[in-house]
C-alpha cells in the first residue's frame, strides 16, 4: 500500500461569509501502512475472537405498576409463552435464532433449533426502531 501524499484545495462554504481556500492533505499513518503491507492474515481473527453477549428470552409479561409494586419473594409472573414453546435468542437486541431450553449439568442452556433469516431479523429491528 503506497503512502498517500496527494493534496487538494477545498472551498469552505456555510457559516463563513467569504469563501476561503483550505489545503487538505491525506494523513500518513505508518502503523496502518505497515500492518496493511503484511497482508490480511490475522486481522479477521480480532473480530472472530471478540466475545458477543447472547441473551435468551423465555417470555415477557406486562403488569400495571400497581401490581408490579405488590410483587415480592414468592410472587409468580405468568409469561406469554406456553410450555415447550421455543426460546428466542438475541444478539445486540436482535432476535437471530430460536431454541429449546435444556439442562447442561447444573446449568441451563438452549439447544438452537432455527437460525432466522436476515429478512426476519431486519424486519424485527425495523419494528423495534419505529
C-alpha positions, -999 to +999 in steps of 0.1 A: +000+000+000+016+033-011+015+062+013-008+089+003+008+123-004-018+139-026-033+172-016-062+192-029-078+225-023-114+226-009-136+257-007-154+260+026-190+272+024-217+276+050-213+298+080-182+316+066-193+347+048-165+348+022-153+315+007-117+307+017-094+280+003-082+253+027-054+229+017-063+193+026-037+165+028-042+128+034-029+117+068+002+095+067-002+067+093+029+045+092+015+020+117-015+014+094+006+011+063+029-014+079+001-037+091-016-035+057+016-044+039+018-076+060-014-088+044-048-096+059-038-127+078-050-125+114-070-093+110-103-111+109-092-131+139-096-099+160-133-099+152-137-137+153-123-138+189-144-109+201-169-121+227-206-111+220-233-113+246-262-135+236-294-134+256-322-159+258-357-146+262-381-171+279-410-148+276-424-115+287-452-102+309-470-069+312-482-056+346-496-023+357-471-006+380-495-011+409-493-049+406-455-048+400-451-029+432-471-055+451-448-083+440-422-098+463-405-130+472-427-159+462-447-139+436-452-157+403-453-138+370-471-156+341-452-153+308-467-150+274-452-184+263-466-219+267-446-249+279-425-263+251-426-231+230-392-221+216-369-196+235-357-166+215-320-159+212-310-122+208-276-107+197-273-070+204-311-068+209-319-085+176-336-119+176-314-142+155-324-177+165-348-199+184-342-230+205-353-252+233-344-248+270-322-276+282-303-286+313-265-289+309-250-304+341-262-280+368-268-250+344-295-240+319-288-240+282-305-235+249-304-261+221-305-240+189-333-252+166-335-225+139-313-196+128-336-169+115-332-154+080-317-119+075-351-106+065-367-118+098-340-101+118-342-069+097-380-068+100-378-071+138-351-044+140-373-021+119-403-028+140-383-021+172-369+012+159-403+025+148 
